[in-house]
């Protein structure tokens, strides 16, 4: 297969069959904003710290339900995310496959967790002195009442997205996360995503999450979102 450049790194194009039938060409163009490290089995994505209150929602604060999605107005979850990004989720899927990971299966609703290889999620912040600080996502998400962080027992998994049919009158199906713009969902409120956690809707009822603001730079700050194989 012909190599594709993601950022400064070369990866091998994957066929649509490896993505559950997603309509992604093997000769897709290079994608800026995504880099891979095959040795570390890591994918890095250009992102920004997301605003927590959006003007069109009259500044109302919603609990965090996703880690990363497209910004408003494209992103369906832009009002409840930690970071925003601008690349296609399907390109992140391809990058994760390029480092040797095989997607599992996402779920929507219910009490049965998703499947897929485990990931460690980090936010990388470049300081004024050019040093880089890597922050594990469990240190960013807290229960706003108790201030307790997201339990370390919660696993992030590479599930891949379902295929979605944007036009019910046409047979064409596309990679669902490229419609929703959701990259990492905390609860199975959507299966149009690339990654989910081991949490189910049973936990969603009593575990509400918020961003620990002092753990991150100000809203709008450019950062890197890093997805790395846990094993």
N, C-alpha and C positions, 0 to 999 in steps of 0.2 A: 504493500500500500504506500501511497505517496505521503511524506511527512507534512504535518501542518505546524505552523509556528504559533505557539501561545505565548505572548510576551517575548522573552528571549530564549525560550526553550522549545525544542522540537518534539512533537508527539505524533503518533501514528493515527490516522483517521480510522474511525470505527464504522462498521456498516450499520444500516438502519435496523437490521434484524437483531443486533445485540442490544438495542434499546427498546425492545418490545414492539418493534414495527414503526418507530418514530421516523418521520420523513426528513432525515438529515443526510445530505449528500456526502459521499466519501471524499469528495474534492472540495469540501467547504472552505471558504477563505480563512486566512489567519485571523485570530481574534485577539485584539488588544485588551489588556486588563486582566488576563489570566496567565499565570505562569505555573509550571509544574517542576517538581524535583523528584525524579524517579528514585533516586537513592534513598530519600527520606519518605517516599510515598506520600508526598504532600502537594496540595494545590493551593495557590495563593490568588486571591481575587481583589482587585481594587474596589474599595468601598468608602463610605462616609458614615459618620455617626448620625443616626436618624433623629429628626425632631420628634418629640414625644406628644406634642399637641399641634394639630393641624387646623388651619384657619377655617376650612370648609366644614369642619365638625365643631365649630364654635369653641375650639380650644379644650374640648372634653378629653379627659385622660382615660385611655383604655388599657387594660392589662396586656402585658406582652404575651403574644401567642406565637410569634415567629422570631427567628434570629436574624434572617436576612431576606429582603425582597426588593423589588423595584420601588423607586420613589413614587409619590403621588404625582400625577393622577394614574399612571400606568399600573402601579402595584396595588393589588386588592387588599393587601395587609399593611400598607404603609403607615397606618395609624397605630400599629401595635408591633413594631419591629425594633431591633437594636441597631442594625445598620442597613443602609440601602446600597445598591450596586446597579450597574447599567448593562451588563452582558446578558446573553440568553442563558437561562438555566440549563438548557440542553448542551451548551458548550462546556459548562462545568461538569455535567454528567460525562461527556466524552473525555475530559481531562482526568476525572477520577478513574475511568476505565483505563486510561493510558498509563496510570501508575500501578496498574495490576489489580484493581478492585472490580468485583462483579456485583451489580445491583441486586438487591433482594426484592421485596414487595411492599409497597405502601399500603396503609389501611385508611379508612375513613369511618370515624365513629366506632362504637363498640368497645369491648373490653379485651380484645385480642391485640397484642402489640405487633408492630411491623417487623419485618425481617431485613437483614442486610449486614454487610461488614461494619464493624464498629469504627467510629471516627472520633478523634480528638479535635475540638474546635477552639481556635484562638483568635484574638484580635491583636494585631501587631500595630504598635504606635511608634512612630519615629519622633524622638525628642529633638529639642532645639540644637543639642550638641551632636546630632546625627546618630546617637545610640538608639537601639531598637528595644522596646519593651513588649514582651509577649504576655498577653493576659488570657488565662483560660476562661472559657465562657461561663463556667460555674461560679467564678468570682464576680461576674458582671450581673448575674440574675439573682434577685433576692425576693423573699416574701416581704412585702412592704409593711406588714404588721409586726412580724417577729424579727426582721432583718436577717434571717437565716438564709444562707446561699442555697442555690439549687443543689439538691443532694448529689454527691459524687456517684451514687448508684444509678443515676439516670444516664442511659447510654444514647449517644447519637449514632444513627445508622444510615448508610447509603442505600436507599430504597429504590431510587429511580422514580419516575412519574408514571401515572396511568396515561393512556392515550385518550385524547378528548376529541369530540366532534363539534367544532365551533358552529357549523351550519347544519341543523337537523335535516335540511333538504338535500345535503350533499354527503356523499360517502367518505369524503376526505377526513382522515383523522390526523391529529398532530400531537406533538409532545405537550402534555397538559400544562406542565409548569411554564412553558413559553406563552401560555395564555394568562395565567394568574400572576406570573412574575415572582412566585414564591420559591426560595431556594432551600430554606431550613425551617420546618414547622416543629414547634414544641409539642403541640397536641394534635391528634389526628382530626383536625377540623377540616382538613383538605388532603386529598391524595394527588393533587396537582402540584407536586413539590419534588425536590431531588433527594432531600434527607428528612427524616423524622426522628423523634426520640422514642425510647421504650415506654414512655408514658401513654396511657389510654385516656378515654373520655371519663373514666371513673375518677382519675386523679384530677382532671380539669375542674371538677366540681369544688374541690377544696384547696387546690394549690394555685393561687394567683401570683403572678410574678411582675416585678418591676425592675428597671435598670438601676443599679447602684451608681448614681451619677458621679460620685467622687472616684470611681474606679476607671472612668473614661474621660477623654478630653471633651471639649465643648461640642455641641451639635454642629454638624457640617464639616468637622475635621476629617481630612483624608486619612484612611487607615488601610490595613490589609486584613482581609478575612482569610484565615488559614484552615483548611480541612486536611487532616493528616490521619492516615491509617493508624488505628490504635495498637495493632499487633505487628 
